[in-house]
Amino acid sequence: MGQNSSQAARRSSTLSVNDARVVPVGTARLDEAWRVLRHLRPGLERRRLADALRRGGRAYRLGYRLRGLEVRGRLVALAGGRPLVTLARGPHLHIDDFVVVPAWRGRGAGRRLLEALEEHARKRGLAAVHLDSFLDALGFYEALGFTALPCRAVRKKLPPPPRAPRRGS
Ligand SMILES: CC(C)(COP(=O)(O)OP(=O)(O)OC[C@H]1O[C@@H](n2cnc3c(N)ncnc32)[C@H](O)[C@@H]1OP(=O)(O)O)[C@@H](O)C(=O)NCCC(=O)NCCS
């Protein structure tokens, strides 16, 4: 561990989630958010996150928002999600990304951020929170009152759309 990171680790070990607050995260914090999110998604491209945070970006237009747990000006956890309304689930918050930086795991940061998201969603009239959990993280969600559903996420990747014909051809 380098001097800077060991100093940072010592500083963070004297702080607690009582020093934390939940904040919206936008393009002004792109690089910091990218560093945190890569603990969850190591292959995440910076430009994809930039597009999700930028007003007018595709994910942003579809309602994706990122919120962070900040301690003394530093992001220690992030959650990204969007409100959805479906026939099966009704109005709910779908969380796409949820991560706590390694130095802050097991200290109540995940609980603090998720409870804040639940409260925010409840105030907006959303009746539930849904997400796809890693098997390793299931116990965390269960500790917060979530129930595992008897369904599996499935996916099929699609080829890109056909190119529009050029004018005049
Ligand atoms: C999973 C994760 C978000 C939990 O955050 P955290 O800050 O470490 O969790 P907290 O300290 O707030 O723990 C809250 C409760 O959940 C429990 N818990 C936390 N992680 C757990 C796990 N992996 N398995 C079982 N229980 C867990 C804690 O014991 C605690 O219980 P208590 O409040 O009854 O004492 C965090 O470990 C993480 O970012 N992991 C890597 C990325 C990841 O898996 N993200 C989730 C993607 S679906």
Ligand as a Chemical Component Dictionary entry (heavy atoms), coordinates in Angstrom:
data_LIG
# 
_chem_comp.id                   LIG 
_chem_comp.type                 NON-POLYMER 
_chem_comp.pdbx_formal_charge   0 
_chem_comp.three_letter_code    LIG 
# 
loop_
_chem_comp_atom.comp_id 
_chem_comp_atom.atom_id 
_chem_comp_atom.alt_atom_id 
_chem_comp_atom.type_symbol 
_chem_comp_atom.charge 
_chem_comp_atom.model_Cartn_x 
_chem_comp_atom.model_Cartn_y 
_chem_comp_atom.model_Cartn_z 
_chem_comp_atom.pdbx_ordinal 
LIG C1  C1  C 0 -23.004 -5.804  -0.801 1  
LIG C2  C2  C 0 -22.570 -4.438  -0.298 2  
LIG C3  C3  C 0 -23.307 -3.360  -1.099 3  
LIG C4  C4  C 0 -22.962 -4.307  1.204  4  
LIG O1  O1  O 0 -22.646 -3.014  1.672  5  
LIG P1  P1  P 0 -22.036 -2.794  3.151  6  
LIG O2  O2  O 0 -21.848 -1.358  3.373  7  
LIG O3  O3  O 0 -20.841 -3.666  3.290  8  
LIG O4  O4  O 0 -23.214 -3.371  4.066  9  
LIG P2  P2  P 0 -23.617 -2.837  5.539  10 
LIG O5  O5  O 0 -22.393 -2.681  6.363  11 
LIG O6  O6  O 0 -24.492 -1.638  5.406  12 
LIG O7  O7  O 0 -24.451 -4.076  6.073  13 
LIG C5  C5  C 0 -25.854 -4.006  6.349  14 
LIG C6  C6  C 0 -26.284 -5.376  6.842  15 
LIG O8  O8  O 0 -26.126 -6.348  5.811  16 
LIG C7  C7  C 0 -25.290 -7.406  6.261  17 
LIG N1  N1  N 0 -24.433 -7.782  5.110  18 
LIG C8  C8  C 0 -23.618 -6.967  4.416  19 
LIG N2  N2  N 0 -23.033 -7.653  3.404  20 
LIG C9  C9  C 0 -23.499 -8.917  3.493  21 
LIG C10 C10 C 0 -23.273 -10.091 2.717  22 
LIG N3  N3  N 0 -22.469 -10.093 1.636  23 
LIG N4  N4  N 0 -23.924 -11.241 3.101  24 
LIG C11 C11 C 0 -24.746 -11.253 4.162  25 
LIG N5  N5  N 0 -25.017 -10.154 4.915  26 
LIG C12 C12 C 0 -24.388 -9.002  4.582  27 
LIG C13 C13 C 0 -24.487 -6.832  7.393  28 
LIG O9  O9  O 0 -24.065 -7.846  8.281  29 
LIG C14 C14 C 0 -25.466 -5.870  8.012  30 
LIG O10 O10 O 0 -26.353 -6.568  8.860  31 
LIG P3  P3  P 0 -26.920 -5.866  10.209 32 
LIG O11 O11 O 0 -27.258 -4.429  9.863  33 
LIG O12 O12 O 0 -28.112 -6.695  10.535 34 
LIG O13 O13 O 0 -25.792 -5.940  11.167 35 
LIG C15 C15 C 0 -21.035 -4.220  -0.390 36 
LIG O14 O14 O 0 -20.386 -5.259  0.284  37 
LIG C16 C16 C 0 -20.494 -4.182  -1.809 38 
LIG O15 O15 O 0 -20.430 -3.103  -2.409 39 
LIG N6  N6  N 0 -20.099 -5.345  -2.340 40 
LIG C17 C17 C 0 -19.498 -5.432  -3.686 41 
LIG C18 C18 C 0 -20.461 -5.017  -4.796 42 
LIG C19 C19 C 0 -21.787 -5.720  -4.711 43 
LIG O16 O16 O 0 -21.885 -6.918  -4.474 44 
LIG N7  N7  N 0 -22.846 -4.933  -4.940 45 
LIG C20 C20 C 0 -24.190 -5.443  -4.959 46 
LIG C21 C21 C 0 -24.539 -5.755  -6.371 47 
LIG S1  S1  S 0 -26.075 -6.648  -6.475 48 
# 
loop_
_chem_comp_bond.comp_id 
_chem_comp_bond.atom_id_1 
_chem_comp_bond.atom_id_2 
_chem_comp_bond.value_order 
_chem_comp_bond.pdbx_ordinal 
LIG C1  C2  SING 1  
LIG C2  C3  SING 2  
LIG C2  C4  SING 3  
LIG C2  C15 SING 4  
LIG C4  O1  SING 5  
LIG O1  P1  SING 6  
LIG P1  O2  DOUB 7  
LIG P1  O3  SING 8  
LIG P1  O4  SING 9  
LIG O4  P2  SING 10 
LIG P2  O5  DOUB 11 
LIG P2  O6  SING 12 
LIG P2  O7  SING 13 
LIG O7  C5  SING 14 
LIG C5  C6  SING 15 
LIG C6  O8  SING 16 
LIG C6  C14 SING 17 
LIG O8  C7  SING 18 
LIG C7  N1  SING 19 
LIG C7  C13 SING 20 
LIG N1  C8  SING 21 
LIG N1  C12 SING 22 
LIG C8  N2  DOUB 23 
LIG N2  C9  SING 24 
LIG C9  C10 SING 25 
LIG C9  C12 DOUB 26 
LIG C10 N3  SING 27 
LIG C10 N4  DOUB 28 
LIG N4  C11 SING 29 
LIG C11 N5  DOUB 30 
LIG N5  C12 SING 31 
LIG C13 O9  SING 32 
LIG C13 C14 SING 33 
LIG C14 O10 SING 34 
LIG O10 P3  SING 35 
LIG P3  O11 DOUB 36 
LIG P3  O12 SING 37 
LIG P3  O13 SING 38 
LIG C15 O14 SING 39 
LIG C15 C16 SING 40 
LIG C16 O15 DOUB 41 
LIG C16 N6  SING 42 
LIG N6  C17 SING 43 
LIG C17 C18 SING 44 
LIG C18 C19 SING 45 
LIG C19 O16 DOUB 46 
LIG C19 N7  SING 47 
LIG N7  C20 SING 48 
LIG C20 C21 SING 49 
LIG C21 S1  SING 50 
# 
